Amino acid sequence: MPFQFNIGDHVSPQAGFVEFSAPQHDQLKWCRSKLFKMVAGNLSCDDYFRSLPNSRTLTDLINDSSIWVNYGPGIATPFYGKTYSASGEIGIADSAFRMGRWTVLATIIHELAHVNGAPGRGGDTRAEEAVYHCGLGTSDASYGLDEVPGTPCYPEYGD
């Protein structure tokens, strides 16, 4: 069974992580579908994830039913998500949903990189890099240097 979305069938051990609303769940179903298609057609994505400290592929992670993705309404801007790697609990913030489903998808990929051992502190950019290795945006955008029109993570790309 693949990673799971909290739709009211899970109580997260992480304070502030709760179930998604029905409209959010619709975006998440789209993200899950897109993520499985993305992995199937992009070997560099799995190769990149294998290079992270825990050496798991993205395919391994998205097929891991112990990983839960929750709504994190208390995650403060400018952050789009938060991960508790030890428990496999991920929270997605309001800011990601406001940007649209492509940003929610990019946030899930980014947070799965943290589950796979990419550090979240000290200037390490490996979680940001995971997004463009999986085909969303460019390396310049991942470093905050450029918002590239015509790429999925560009705000005007649309849903």
C-alpha positions in Angstrom: 0.0 0.0 0.0 1.3 3.5 -0.8 2.0 6.4 1.5 -1.2 7.6 3.1 -3.1 10.9 3.4 -4.8 11.7 6.7 -8.5 12.0 5.8 -9.7 11.3 9.3 -8.5 7.8 9.6 -5.2 8.6 11.4 -4.2 10.4 14.6 -0.8 11.9 14.0 1.7 11.7 16.9 2.9 15.2 15.9 1.0 18.0 17.6 -0.8 20.2 15.1 -1.0 17.6 12.2 -4.6 16.9 11.5 -6.9 15.5 8.8 -7.3 17.2 5.4 -10.6 18.8 4.3 -12.5 17.3 1.3 -11.3 20.1 -1.1 -7.7 19.5 -0.1 -8.1 15.7 -0.5 -9.1 16.3 -4.1 -5.8 18.1 -4.7 -3.9 15.4 -2.9 -5.4 12.6 -5.0 -4.2 14.5 -8.1 -0.8 14.8 -6.6 -0.6 11.1 -5.8 -1.6 10.1 -9.3 0.9 12.6 -10.8 3.7 11.4 -8.5 3.3 7.7 -9.5 3.3 8.7 -13.2 6.3 10.9 -12.6 8.4 8.1 -10.9 7.5 5.6 -13.6 8.9 7.8 -16.3 11.8 9.4 -14.7 14.8 7.3 -13.6 16.8 10.3 -12.6 14.2 10.9 -9.8 14.8 7.5 -8.2 18.6 7.8 -8.8 18.6 11.1 -7.0 16.6 9.8 -4.0 19.0 6.8 -3.8 21.9 9.2 -3.4 20.3 10.7 -0.2 21.5 9.5 3.2 18.9 6.8 3.7 19.5 5.5 0.2 15.8 4.8 -0.6 14.3 5.5 -4.0 11.3 7.7 -4.4 9.5 4.6 -5.6 10.3 3.0 -2.3 9.1 5.9 -0.3 5.8 6.4 -2.2 5.1 2.7 -1.7 5.7 2.9 2.1 2.4 2.8 3.9 4.0 3.9 7.2 4.5 7.4 5.8 1.6 9.7 6.6 0.9 13.0 4.9 -1.2 15.3 7.2 -2.6 18.8 7.1 -0.4 21.2 9.0 -2.4 24.4 9.5 0.0 25.7 12.1 3.1 25.6 9.8 4.1 29.2 9.4 4.9 31.0 6.2 7.3 30.9 4.4 7.3 27.1 4.8 5.1 24.8 2.7 5.6 21.7 4.8 7.3 20.0 7.7 8.6 16.5 8.3 9.3 14.4 11.4 11.6 11.9 9.8 11.7 9.5 12.7 8.0 9.0 12.7 7.5 9.4 8.9 4.9 12.1 9.5 4.7 14.9 7.0 2.6 18.1 7.3 1.5 20.2 4.4 0.8 23.9 5.1 -1.9 26.2 3.9 0.7 28.2 1.9 1.2 25.2 -0.4 -2.5 24.7 -1.0 -2.9 28.5 -1.8 -0.2 28.2 -4.5 -1.9 25.2 -6.1 -1.6 21.5 -6.7 1.8 21.7 -8.4 3.2 23.3 -5.3 1.6 20.7 -3.1 3.2 18.0 -5.3 6.6 19.7 -5.1 6.2 20.0 -1.3 5.4 16.3 -1.0 8.6 15.5 -3.0 10.6 17.9 -0.9 9.3 16.4 2.4 9.9 12.9 1.2 13.5 13.8 0.6 13.7 14.8 4.3 12.1 11.4 5.3 15.0 9.9 3.2 17.6 11.8 5.2 18.1 15.1 3.5 19.0 17.5 6.3 16.6 20.5 6.9 19.2 22.8 8.4 22.7 24.1 7.8 22.3 25.4 4.3 21.8 21.9 2.9 19.8 22.1 -0.4 19.3 18.4 -1.1 15.5 18.5 -0.4 15.1 21.4 -2.7 17.2 19.7 -5.4 14.9 16.6 -5.2 12.1 18.7 -6.7 14.0 19.6 -9.9 15.6 16.1 -10.2 12.0 14.8 -10.4 11.1 17.2 -13.2 9.5 20.1 -11.5 11.2 23.5 -12.1 14.9 24.0 -12.6 18.0 24.0 -10.4 18.0 27.9 -10.5 14.5 27.9 -9.2 15.3 25.4 -6.4 18.1 27.7 -5.2 15.7 30.7 -5.2 17.6 32.4 -8.0 14.9 32.3 -10.6 11.2 31.6 -11.1 11.2 30.1 -14.6 8.0 30.7 -16.6 6.6 27.5 -18.2 7.8 25.2 -15.5 5.2 23.6 -13.1 6.4 25.3 -9.9 6.1 28.7 -11.4 3.1 30.4 -9.7 1.5 31.4 -12.9 1.7 27.9 -14.4 -1.8 27.2 -13.1 -3.5 24.0 -12.1 
